[in-house]
C-alpha cells in the first residue's frame, strides 16, 4: 500500500470516529466548570491553611532553639 493510500485510509477512519463523538451541551459545560472552580477554591484554602500551620510550627521550633 502506498503512502498516499495509507493517508486516505487514515483520514477516512478519523472522519468515521469523529462522527461517533458526542459533545457536551452548554448546561453540562457550565455545571462541570462550576465544580472545577469550587474544588479549586477548596484546595487553595486547604493548602493555604496547611502552609500557615507549617510556617507557624517552623517559627516555633526556631524560637525554641534560638533561646
ABEGO torsion letter per residue (X at the ends): XBAAAAAAAAAAAAAAAAAABBBBBAAAAAAAAAAAAAAAAAAAAAAAAAAAAAAAAAAAAAAAAAX
